[in-house]
Amino acid sequence: MILHIDMDAFFAAVEQRDNPALKNKPIIVAGNSERSVVSTASYEARKFGIRSAMPVFLAKRKCADLIIVPGNMKKYKSDSKRIMDILSQFSPLVEPVSIDEAYVDISGCERLFGSSEAMARAIKKKIMTELSLTSSIGIAPIKFLSKIASDMNKPDGLTIITKSDAPHFLAALPVKKVPGVGSAAMKQMDTMNIQYLGDIKKFSLQILTQKFGKMGSHLLELSNGIDMSKVETDYTRKSISSETTLPKDMSDFETIKGIILDRSQKVGKELRENHFLCETIFIKLKFSDFSQVTRSRTLNTPVCSSAAIFNEALALYRKFELKKKIRLVGVGVTSLKDKNTPIQMQLIKDERLPEKQWESVDRAVDSIIEKFGNDIIKKATLNEPYD
Ligand SMILES: [Mg+2]
């Protein structure tokens, strides 16, 4: 069974929790520039038809008493981390999908709590007790259904689709609710009289593939209750990366090098925070004409120090023959390994000595940045190689 949890009006709920003057009021979290859009609307604001991604000026027009609150990403991130930590107390298989949303594979865990419903209630209660926030949970035997279920009784919802309910539920599910079905596909479906997922079964695999490509066969599988997607945990998460758009297009080597260093430190920090090692390092460059390239290198030994990431990223950068000015620089890592996997530790025992030393330097830097912010430490070695 898979559980999907989605916090209710997350940013707005956090603001209402922290400022009693905002309680039960129509509020939106949004920036205050001319072009800002609604990031999150409180349920009170939603009553006026205000939704995420709506331009702020339009939202104001819909509700005269609307209160606009500037966002506080740092606060949301730290609350998000606490929520994910709570989830991982219930199951080791947690896949965060966004700041306020995650899948949890609860197969087998229900036994500890008596039932999956009891487990979901315990999760909701714990989040309420520790963070004073409501959440909505959906549980289903397949992944995409759990997400649909969590959306069904918001806010503070709990919806369970059992194995025996699933076939009936799938048959009656409007196809437009299936993730990935866009308006173009919907038009085609209309001409074929497909309204519910159950209608898909009236067509052969051949016709569905012809009309919808890969999605056709996927839809047929879903209509038969087959969804092979699994909960992807941190451990299997694909990559960590960080990129920055330059204030203006440029090609100055030292400046770009500084940016690569900066991004490498950021990626390294996240890697270490999550107790990962990486095997592959990549850089991404976008040029003044918006074309882009990615280059990667896979190492023999997994690493997690910023120094190792920087050295590889810089080496990849040096290999480019720059013909155009650069607009964006990104550094990333992939092929992540859990740091505590014993085999890997054994594998790298002897080779990692210099890497190990850098790692302890990095950890010290990480904790100082944690305390005093990002600008406090800048490597003095910007003009020298790390080794
Ligand atoms: Mg949400």
Boltz pocket constraint, residues with backbone or C-beta under 6 A from the ligand:
constraints:
  - pocket:
      binder: B
      contacts: [[A, 6], [A, 7], [A, 8], [A, 9], [A, 10], [A, 100], [A, 101]]
      max_distance: 6.0
